[in-house]
Amino acid sequence: MAQNNTNQTMEQPMTLWQEYIDTEALINVCETWVVFGVSLLQLCILLKLIWNERIKPTLLAFFKASLTRFNVMLFSMILIMFLVSLPLDSTQIWFNTYSNLLISGFHILALYYSWFRGIPVIDVLMPMVRPYVFAWLVVYSILLAIIDALIIVIDFSLNSEFQDIMKNYLGYLDVVSGFLAFGFEAFVVGVYGYYLWRMKEQDFGVNTSRERIICIYGAIGTLFIFLLQLSIILVVNWTQLEVPTVSVELLTIVLSVQAFSPTAYLFVQLAMKRALFVNKKNAPALNQGSDKAATNQKSIKAL
Protein backbone atom coordinates (compact mmCIF):
# COMPACT_ATOMS: atom_id res chain seq x y z
CA MET A 1 0.00 0.00 0.00
CA ALA A 2 2.82 2.38 0.86
CA GLN A 3 4.36 1.83 -2.56
CA ASN A 4 1.04 2.48 -4.28
CA ASN A 5 0.52 5.71 -2.34
CA THR A 6 4.01 6.83 -3.29
CA ASN A 7 3.36 6.10 -6.95
CA GLN A 8 0.10 8.02 -6.81
CA THR A 9 1.88 10.98 -5.22
CA MET A 10 4.60 10.92 -7.89
CA GLU A 11 2.08 10.59 -10.71
CA GLN A 12 -0.24 13.31 -9.41
CA PRO A 13 1.71 16.32 -10.79
CA MET A 14 1.90 14.70 -14.23
CA THR A 15 -1.84 13.93 -14.11
CA LEU A 16 -2.60 17.54 -13.17
CA TRP A 17 -0.47 18.81 -16.04
CA GLN A 18 -1.77 16.36 -18.67
CA GLU A 19 -4.54 18.62 -19.96
CA TYR A 20 -2.06 21.48 -20.21
CA ILE A 21 0.45 19.28 -22.05
CA ASP A 22 -2.25 18.19 -24.51
CA THR A 23 -3.27 21.81 -25.06
CA GLU A 24 0.31 22.87 -25.77
CA ALA A 25 0.72 19.97 -28.20
CA LEU A 26 -2.43 21.01 -30.07
CA ILE A 27 -1.28 24.63 -30.32
CA ASN A 28 2.13 23.45 -31.55
CA VAL A 29 0.46 21.50 -34.35
CA CYS A 30 -1.66 24.51 -35.32
CA GLU A 31 1.39 26.77 -35.18
CA THR A 32 3.38 24.42 -37.39
CA TRP A 33 0.96 24.49 -40.30
CA VAL A 34 -0.34 28.05 -39.94
CA VAL A 35 3.10 29.65 -39.59
CA PHE A 36 4.48 27.41 -42.36
CA GLY A 37 1.85 28.63 -44.83
CA VAL A 38 1.91 32.23 -43.64
CA SER A 39 5.72 32.40 -43.89
CA LEU A 40 5.54 31.40 -47.55
CA LEU A 41 2.84 34.03 -48.10
CA GLN A 42 4.93 36.69 -46.37
CA LEU A 43 7.95 35.78 -48.47
CA CYS A 44 5.88 36.24 -51.64
CA ILE A 45 4.61 39.60 -50.37
CA LEU A 46 8.15 40.74 -49.57
CA LEU A 47 9.44 39.73 -53.00
CA LYS A 48 6.54 41.56 -54.66
CA LEU A 49 7.23 44.71 -52.65
CA ILE A 50 10.94 44.55 -53.53
CA TRP A 51 10.01 44.04 -57.19
CA ASN A 52 7.94 47.23 -57.04
CA GLU A 53 10.86 49.14 -55.51
CA ARG A 54 13.19 48.53 -58.44
CA ILE A 55 14.70 51.68 -59.87
CA LYS A 56 14.87 49.98 -63.28
CA PRO A 57 12.78 47.05 -64.63
CA THR A 58 15.71 44.61 -64.61
CA LEU A 59 16.71 41.57 -62.55
CA LEU A 60 19.93 43.33 -61.53
CA ALA A 61 17.91 46.22 -60.11
CA PHE A 62 15.72 43.70 -58.26
CA PHE A 63 18.81 42.02 -56.82
CA LYS A 64 20.24 45.35 -55.65
CA ALA A 65 16.92 46.33 -54.06
CA SER A 66 16.85 42.98 -52.26
CA LEU A 67 20.16 43.69 -50.53
CA THR A 68 19.10 46.77 -48.58
CA ARG A 69 19.44 46.47 -44.81
CA PHE A 70 15.70 46.42 -44.17
CA ASN A 71 14.96 43.86 -46.87
CA VAL A 72 17.71 41.51 -45.68
CA MET A 73 16.46 41.74 -42.09
CA LEU A 74 12.84 41.15 -43.10
CA PHE A 75 13.82 38.15 -45.21
CA SER A 76 15.89 36.75 -42.34
CA MET A 77 12.99 37.05 -39.87
CA ILE A 78 10.56 35.38 -42.29
CA LEU A 79 13.09 32.60 -42.88
CA ILE A 80 13.49 32.07 -39.13
CA MET A 81 9.73 31.70 -38.66
CA PHE A 82 9.64 29.26 -41.57
CA LEU A 83 12.35 27.17 -39.89
CA VAL A 84 10.49 27.35 -36.56
CA SER A 85 7.38 25.97 -38.25
CA LEU A 86 9.06 22.90 -39.72
CA PRO A 87 7.41 19.69 -38.39
CA LEU A 88 10.44 18.35 -36.51
CA ASP A 89 10.53 15.81 -33.69
CA SER A 90 10.14 17.87 -30.51
CA THR A 91 11.16 14.90 -28.34
CA GLN A 92 14.75 15.03 -29.59
CA ILE A 93 17.26 16.54 -27.16
CA TRP A 94 18.48 19.06 -29.73
CA PHE A 95 14.99 20.44 -30.48
CA ASN A 96 14.89 22.77 -27.48
CA THR A 97 18.26 24.24 -28.46
CA TYR A 98 17.15 24.55 -32.09
CA SER A 99 13.92 26.41 -31.27
CA ASN A 100 15.53 28.64 -28.62
CA LEU A 101 18.29 29.76 -30.97
CA LEU A 102 15.78 30.59 -33.71
CA ILE A 103 13.42 32.54 -31.45
CA SER A 104 16.36 34.42 -29.90
CA GLY A 105 17.61 35.26 -33.38
CA PHE A 106 14.17 36.52 -34.37
CA HIS A 107 13.88 38.62 -31.22
CA ILE A 108 17.29 40.25 -31.72
CA LEU A 109 16.57 40.96 -35.40
CA ALA A 110 13.18 42.46 -34.54
CA LEU A 111 14.67 44.78 -31.93
CA TYR A 112 17.48 45.93 -34.24
CA TYR A 113 14.95 46.37 -37.05
CA SER A 114 12.87 48.60 -34.76
CA TRP A 115 16.03 50.49 -33.83
CA PHE A 116 17.10 51.17 -37.40
CA ARG A 117 13.56 52.17 -38.40
CA GLY A 118 13.31 54.53 -35.46
CA ILE A 119 16.70 56.26 -35.83
CA PRO A 120 15.30 59.18 -37.91
CA VAL A 121 12.68 59.92 -35.25
CA ILE A 122 15.17 59.53 -32.38
CA ASP A 123 17.60 61.89 -34.15
CA VAL A 124 14.86 64.52 -34.34
CA LEU A 125 13.69 64.28 -30.73
CA MET A 126 16.71 63.22 -28.66
CA PRO A 127 19.86 62.57 -30.71
CA MET A 128 22.03 62.59 -27.58
CA VAL A 129 20.59 59.24 -26.38
CA ARG A 130 21.32 57.37 -29.61
CA PRO A 131 24.71 55.82 -28.58
CA TYR A 132 23.36 54.82 -25.16
CA VAL A 133 20.30 53.08 -26.58
CA PHE A 134 22.45 51.23 -29.10
CA ALA A 135 24.77 50.13 -26.28
CA TRP A 136 21.66 48.91 -24.43
CA LEU A 137 20.81 46.76 -27.44
CA VAL A 138 24.33 45.35 -27.69
CA VAL A 139 24.32 44.39 -24.00
CA TYR A 140 20.95 42.69 -24.45
CA SER A 141 22.22 40.75 -27.47
CA ILE A 142 25.27 39.51 -25.55
CA LEU A 143 23.10 38.53 -22.58
CA LEU A 144 20.72 36.62 -24.84
CA ALA A 145 23.67 34.76 -26.36
CA ILE A 146 24.83 33.79 -22.85
CA ILE A 147 21.32 32.57 -21.99
CA ASP A 148 21.20 30.44 -25.13
CA ALA A 149 24.61 28.98 -24.28
CA LEU A 150 23.39 28.08 -20.77
CA ILE A 151 20.29 26.42 -22.22
CA ILE A 152 22.49 24.29 -24.47
CA VAL A 153 24.69 23.31 -21.51
CA ILE A 154 21.64 22.40 -19.41
CA ASP A 155 20.02 20.38 -22.21
CA PHE A 156 23.10 18.28 -22.90
CA SER A 157 24.46 17.96 -19.36
CA LEU A 158 24.14 14.58 -17.62
CA ASN A 159 24.80 15.97 -14.14
CA SER A 160 21.50 16.86 -12.43
CA GLU A 161 23.16 18.93 -9.68
CA PHE A 162 25.04 20.97 -12.27
CA GLN A 163 21.79 21.44 -14.20
CA ASP A 164 20.06 22.79 -11.09
CA ILE A 165 22.87 25.29 -10.50
CA MET A 166 22.76 26.46 -14.11
CA LYS A 167 18.97 26.78 -13.99
CA ASN A 168 19.30 29.15 -11.03
CA TYR A 169 21.72 31.34 -12.98
CA LEU A 170 19.44 31.09 -15.99
CA GLY A 171 16.51 32.35 -13.93
CA TYR A 172 18.44 35.46 -12.85
CA LEU A 173 19.63 36.16 -16.39
CA ASP A 174 16.08 35.78 -17.72
CA VAL A 175 14.93 38.50 -15.32
CA VAL A 176 17.72 40.86 -16.42
CA SER A 177 17.17 40.16 -20.13
CA GLY A 178 13.44 40.69 -19.72
CA PHE A 179 14.10 44.05 -18.06
CA LEU A 180 16.41 45.13 -20.89
CA ALA A 181 13.96 44.02 -23.60
CA PHE A 182 10.94 45.64 -21.96
CA GLY A 183 12.94 48.81 -21.33
CA PHE A 184 13.90 49.11 -24.99
CA GLU A 185 10.38 48.36 -26.21
CA ALA A 186 8.90 50.93 -23.82
CA PHE A 187 11.45 53.49 -25.02
CA VAL A 188 10.59 52.88 -28.69
CA VAL A 189 6.83 53.09 -28.15
CA GLY A 190 7.31 56.18 -25.99
CA VAL A 191 9.44 57.94 -28.61
CA TYR A 192 6.96 57.15 -31.39
CA GLY A 193 4.02 58.29 -29.27
CA TYR A 194 5.79 61.49 -28.23
CA TYR A 195 6.71 62.26 -31.83
CA LEU A 196 3.10 61.82 -32.98
CA TRP A 197 1.93 64.07 -30.14
CA ARG A 198 4.49 66.72 -31.06
CA MET A 199 3.35 66.62 -34.68
CA LYS A 200 -0.24 67.11 -33.56
CA GLU A 201 0.44 69.86 -31.03
CA GLN A 202 3.05 71.91 -32.86
CA ASP A 203 4.95 72.17 -36.11
CA PHE A 204 8.63 71.66 -35.36
CA GLY A 205 9.86 71.32 -38.92
CA VAL A 206 9.68 67.58 -39.51
CA ASN A 207 5.95 66.95 -39.86
CA THR A 208 6.10 64.50 -42.77
CA SER A 209 3.76 61.70 -43.74
CA ARG A 210 6.70 59.30 -44.05
CA GLU A 211 7.76 59.70 -40.44
CA ARG A 212 4.14 59.45 -39.29
CA ILE A 213 3.91 56.06 -41.02
CA ILE A 214 7.11 54.89 -39.33
CA CYS A 215 5.79 55.96 -35.92
CA ILE A 216 2.37 54.34 -36.22
CA TYR A 217 3.47 51.02 -37.70
CA GLY A 218 6.62 50.98 -35.58
CA ALA A 219 4.66 51.34 -32.34
CA ILE A 220 2.21 48.58 -33.33
CA GLY A 221 5.04 46.24 -34.33
CA THR A 222 6.92 46.87 -31.09
CA LEU A 223 3.80 45.98 -29.09
CA PHE A 224 3.74 42.55 -30.76
CA ILE A 225 7.39 42.00 -29.77
CA PHE A 226 6.46 43.02 -26.23
CA LEU A 227 3.66 40.43 -26.27
CA LEU A 228 6.10 37.79 -27.53
CA GLN A 229 8.58 38.49 -24.73
CA LEU A 230 5.87 38.63 -22.06
CA SER A 231 4.22 35.39 -23.21
CA ILE A 232 7.56 33.54 -23.20
CA ILE A 233 8.31 34.67 -19.65
CA LEU A 234 4.83 33.69 -18.43
CA VAL A 235 4.90 30.24 -20.06
CA VAL A 236 8.39 29.47 -18.75
CA ASN A 237 7.44 30.44 -15.19
CA TRP A 238 4.09 28.66 -15.22
CA THR A 239 5.38 25.39 -16.64
CA GLN A 240 8.24 25.11 -14.15
CA LEU A 241 5.82 24.63 -11.25
CA GLU A 242 4.92 21.17 -9.98
CA VAL A 243 1.22 22.04 -9.82
CA PRO A 244 -0.51 24.31 -12.38
CA THR A 245 -1.59 27.67 -10.96
CA VAL A 246 -3.44 29.03 -14.02
CA SER A 247 -6.41 27.76 -15.98
CA VAL A 248 -6.07 25.82 -19.22
CA GLU A 249 -7.95 28.62 -20.97
CA LEU A 250 -5.45 31.27 -19.85
CA LEU A 251 -2.50 29.09 -20.81
CA THR A 252 -4.10 28.51 -24.22
CA ILE A 253 -4.41 32.26 -24.79
CA VAL A 254 -0.81 32.96 -23.75
CA LEU A 255 0.56 30.06 -25.82
CA SER A 256 -1.37 31.34 -28.84
CA VAL A 257 0.08 34.82 -28.34
CA GLN A 258 3.56 33.32 -28.11
CA ALA A 259 3.01 31.26 -31.26
CA PHE A 260 1.52 33.91 -33.52
CA SER A 261 2.83 37.31 -32.34
CA PRO A 262 6.02 37.02 -34.49
CA THR A 263 3.87 36.40 -37.57
CA ALA A 264 1.66 39.37 -36.70
CA TYR A 265 4.77 41.52 -36.22
CA LEU A 266 6.01 40.61 -39.69
CA PHE A 267 2.66 41.49 -41.27
CA VAL A 268 2.87 44.91 -39.61
CA GLN A 269 6.38 45.46 -41.00
CA LEU A 270 5.30 44.40 -44.49
CA ALA A 271 2.32 46.76 -44.24
CA MET A 272 4.69 49.56 -43.18
CA LYS A 273 6.94 48.80 -46.13
CA ARG A 274 4.02 49.02 -48.55
CA ALA A 275 2.72 52.22 -46.93
CA LEU A 276 6.15 53.84 -47.24
CA PHE A 277 6.37 52.82 -50.89
CA VAL A 278 2.91 54.19 -51.70
CA ASN A 279 3.67 57.37 -49.77
CA LYS A 280 6.91 57.90 -51.68
CA LYS A 281 5.26 57.18 -55.02
CA ASN A 282 2.03 59.15 -54.66
CA ALA A 283 2.94 62.00 -52.35
CA PRO A 284 6.47 63.22 -53.15
CA ALA A 285 5.59 66.73 -52.06
CA LEU A 286 4.69 65.54 -48.57
CA ASN A 287 7.92 63.60 -48.33
CA GLN A 288 9.90 66.77 -48.89
CA GLY A 289 8.30 68.73 -46.01
CA SER A 290 10.39 71.59 -44.75
CA ASP A 291 14.11 72.02 -45.36
CA LYS A 292 14.82 70.34 -42.04
CA ALA A 293 12.58 67.39 -42.88
CA ALA A 294 14.25 66.96 -46.25
CA THR A 295 17.61 66.76 -44.50
CA ASN A 296 16.37 64.08 -42.13
CA GLN A 297 14.85 62.08 -45.00
CA LYS A 298 18.34 61.37 -46.35
CA SER A 299 18.97 59.00 -43.48
CA ILE A 300 16.05 56.73 -44.43
CA LYS A 301 16.32 56.34 -48.19
CA ALA A 302 15.85 52.58 -48.21
CA LEU A 303 12.40 51.16 -47.66
Number of C-alpha atoms within 10 A of each C-alpha: 6 7 8 9 10 11 11 12 11 11 11 14 14 14 13 13 17 12 12 20 15 11 16 17 13 13 16 18 12 15 21 20 15 15 23 18 13 18 23 15 12 20 17 12 16 23 15 12 20 23 19 15 19 17 12 11 11 10 11 12 15 18 13 12 22 20 13 14 13 18 20 13 17 21 17 15 25 24 18 19 23 19 18 21 23 13 13 11 9 13 8 9 12 13 14 14 18 15 16 16 21 17 17 17 17 22 21 20 17 22 20 17 18 21 20 15 18 21 17 19 21 19 14 15 15 11 12 10 11 14 10 10 16 15 11 15 19 14 14 21 22 12 17 22 16 14 21 18 15 17 20 18 15 20 15 12 12 10 9 10 10 12 18 12 11 15 15 11 13 19 14 11 17 16 12 15 20 19 13 18 23 17 14 22 22 16 13 25 20 13 19 25 15 15 21 17 11 15 16 10 9 9 9 12 14 25 22 18 19 24 23 18 18 22 24 15 20 23 22 18 24 21 18 22 24 20 18 23 19 17 21 17 15 14 14 11 11 15 16 9 11 12 14 15 10 11 9 16 11 10 21 16 13 18 21 18 19 23 23 17 20 24 20 17 21 21 18 19 23 20 17 21 22 20 17 20 19 13 17 17 11 10 13 13 12 16 21 20 18 16 11 14 20 16 12 18 18 10 11 14 8 14 19
